[in-house]
Every structure is written in C-alpha cells, then in structure tokens.
C-alpha cells in the first residue's frame, strides 16, 4: 500500500515548536533518519520509505501541519505531479475531448486548478520525481490512454486559459472593454458575445473600473473570442447572478458545439450540470493529495460526488451523502419582530433603489436574491449604517455585524490576531460552533494576506458571526467556497442565529445555498445599473417563484438526490412547471 507524508509548509512553524515530529518519531529513536531537519530552513523532511505510518508525528504537531496518508494500491506509481518532498501530490488527470465540455468537481485544495495548469502547459509535471518529466517519460506514463496523444502534441496545440482569480486582472490590464475584446477577437464572434454576456453597457468603460461580475463576464468573453483547440475555464460563475451564470454556461457550451475541447472547474452544480457532457470527480485530502477519477456522464458524475462513494473505484470520500429538500422548508419563524424598516429610497447619479417596508424576527434568516447591480449591496450597506438613505430614516439601536461582498486582507498579522482584534476575547462556544465547522482553526498561524480566496472567505464569515450582534449581514458568503463548504456555512449561520435569537440577511447567487439557509426571501427586481425595487420578505415558495419567474428559468429535481437541475427553455418539463407556477419546488 503506497504511503505519502505531506507537510503543509504554510502551517509549519519550526521557530515556534519543539520539533515534536522529530522527538516523538519511534523510528528516529531507534536511529533511523525517518525525520531529518533541513539545514537551510530547519523544517522537517519525512522519509516516506522509512515511515511506518504510525501517525504519531501528525498527532503531536502543535500546528497540525503533518498528514500521513495510506493510499489505495491502485495509485501506486500513478502520481502525475508532486510539489517537492512531502508536498501536495496529484494522481491522474482529466481527459480533454473534442466537441465535449468536461467538468471537474471536488473540494477546494484537492488539485483541480493544478490539473488545469498541467494540461494547459502552464505547469510541467514531474511524475512525483525530483525533476520535470521528459517527453519520453510522459509518453511511457500515459501509454495507452487518450492523454498520451495530448502530451505528445501539447507544444503544438493552441490553448486558452481563463484563471480563477479575475479580480487581480483589473490592476494589470488597461484600456476600454470594447477595444480589448476587438483586439482579442480571432473567431469573429465578438458581436454575438456582447449581447449574450450582457456586455453592451460596459463597452466604453475602463477595465480598471469594472465590478467583479463585469470583470468575470469580460474575461469569459475574452477567452471565448480567441481561436484555440482547447479552452480551460476555472470557476467562471464567481460574482455572477443566476441569469448571467446560465448565459455564461451557454457561451461555454457553444464552444464545444464548434468542435472545441473544453474543461471547466465549477462549484455551482446547477451550472456544471447545464453545460457539461462528462464530469471527473476529484477526491482526496485538501492541501495533501488529490485523485482524478474516471469520467462519468454529467448527471451520474454529480450524483456520485454528492453521494460520496465511487463504486467502480470502491472509494468512499464522504461519511454521509448530501441531500436536498424537494419541498419548501416549513417556516421556522416563530419569534417576535424586533426590527422593522420603513419605505426607503436611495438615489445615485444613474441608479435609484426603492425599498418597501419590512422587518426581521428573532431567529430569522432572510435570503436576498436578484440580478447583479440591482441594489442588494446598497440595501445591506444602508442597514449596516455605512450609507444613508436619500428618503426615509432607519431608526435602530441594534448592533450590526457586516461581512462585505469584496474582501480585503490589508491586516499585517496572523488569522488568530485578526480575529482577536475584531472580536476580542473568544466566547467558549466560538471555536466548536463556528471556527471548527468553517475549518478556520488550522489557519490560525497563517498570515491573513497569504490566504487564498476560499480561506479568506471562511475567515470573514467566522469574523462576522463571532462578533456579538443583533443583526448579521453577509454579502455573497458562498463566493470561492466549494459545495461542502457552502452547505457547512449555511448550517453554521442557522445555528448561530437560532442560538443567539438574532437575525441574519444573506445575499447570495447560489440558489442551493439560499434555499438551504433561508426562512424567507427578499426579492430584488428592476433594471440592472438603473433602478431596483424590493419585494417581501416572502415565504420561500412565493419568493422562489417570483425570483425565478423574473429570471426566466425553471428547475426540475433529480430523482436520486433531489438536487435542482436547470430546465432547457421551452422543454416539456419547463412548459409544465411554468403552467403550474412552480419554478423551483415540486
């Protein structure tokens, strides 16, 4: 049975420990060099050949930086890439197929982006060796598979790669949107993509002034207008609303219709289902190792991922399957109304928001849905006291905790120091009820500025919920989180709000997360970037029907898992559900 020893270098702090990994290792005590200290960094190196797999070092490490993992025998010799000794290991790769959209689904940190970068030629695989693999080694490694031909032609195949983090592009790319798209247009499709991705209103805008959603649509368009053989899209749904996600899915789907090969990493299961032909499930231990499974049809692949069991590989990677509610949840609102707001207006130069009267109950979680640029964040900031309404007045002595949409990591210090600076002394229940479920505790010793998007998001959610407040405002908490983290986030929010008899307002574009966390829905309608209006809060069934009717999409339910699947416009199921007025629940 192959065994790997992985050390998370971000969590390893040799200057602050007593070298427990070295001192407590039984083989070291007998004189073997199972654990040695690197001279330059004084960090440990664990010999996987000498390690017996006792796991004492991983339990004794005060920073939980060590993982000793026994892998299935089938993976022996199948490591595609290893990030140095005791580094993250990726096993197998997804297979690009001409005329097909291939989806990758799995937890954050199991190698999805690494797999894309290897296929795209941005990262040279080393097959778990000390040096980059030669063409001969790659040919022998992938002999008999479709990837053998891919790596043989990798230098001649033209590829386009849309990265995961698009926010940073606005700092390095300059110019007007239309000029950039026109210069990149090699396929002559820019005029078709402008209305398809709703770019008409921002064509004359400077890229540096775009919002996250606008920048995401621009980058998808810029990738799609390029001429290539294979297209790679890493998390194309981030910052997009439901309607824009479906438009992006159609755009990506059309590339495969033109005979191109497309591979997509995505956490929005509805979008993944809508655009993909096949799915590779990637399982493993985040930041330790990842395994790319064999391809499956999109419906079967997503259901297998939710079930947590790969039958053909005989691998279970989740204790319990993820199930979704087919019927709307019964109203859990039974507390008193402790805060109400009057009719409000907020006017900007080119945008006006009208807010109808509403209120919150103790233990109440109100989900907020609607298109981008319709006033959701403006309303949240009014409740937070960051901006004042143009008409109407908010009179409240409530304590408010606010997690903004766009996160900044300017604090110069560790995650633990940041939490203490905002919250002060931790409540006894803070760690078991918030930090541990959100997996923030392992990040304590990391510098806030070094965190990835998903890690920073979890810290921001924990910071918001850890602060004692009456009203919690969370703006797009699911961004950069994987499927399991989104559901865990929803559970944590529900638990905190019910226990503290507080209330929460959760703005999100992930329909599944909103359905999972909310008691009621506040629906925004109007004309993006021009005017917005609120409706509700409504009961879940009424709110979902109002929202999805405005979006123009219906969802059916998978009979095995109950997960929502977007219907094709005009299909028999779509027409039937529209006739019944049921757009989401059955």
Secondary structure, 3 states (H helix, E strand, C coil): CCEEEEECCCCCCHHHCCCHHHHCCHHHHCCCCCEEECCCCCCEEECCCCCCCCCHHHHHCCCCCEEEEECCHHHCCCEEEECCCCCCEEECCCCCCCCCEEEEEECCCCCHHHHHHHHCCCCCCCCCCCCCCCHHHHHHHCCCCHHHHHHHCCCCCCEEEECCCCCCHHHHCCCEHHHHHHHHCCCCCHHHHHHHCCCHHHCCCEHHHCCHHHHHHHHHHHHHCCCCCEEEEECCCCCCCHHHHHHHHHHHHHHHHCCCEEEEECCCHHHHHHHCCEEEEEEEECCCEEEECCCEEHHHHHHHHHHCEECCCCEECCCCCCCCCCCCCCCCCCCCEEEEECCEEEECCCCEEEECCEEEECCEEEEEECCCCCCHHHHHHHHCCCCCCCECCCCCCCCEEEECCCCCCCCCCEHHHHHHHHHCCCCHHHHHHHHCCCCCHHHCCCEHHHCCHHHHHHHHHHHHHHCCCCEEEEECCCCCCCHHHHHHHHHHHHHHHHHHCCEEEEECCCHHHHHHHCCEEEEEEEECCCEEEEEEEEEHHHHHHHHHHHHCCCEEECCCCCCEEECCCCCHHHHHHHHHCCCCCC
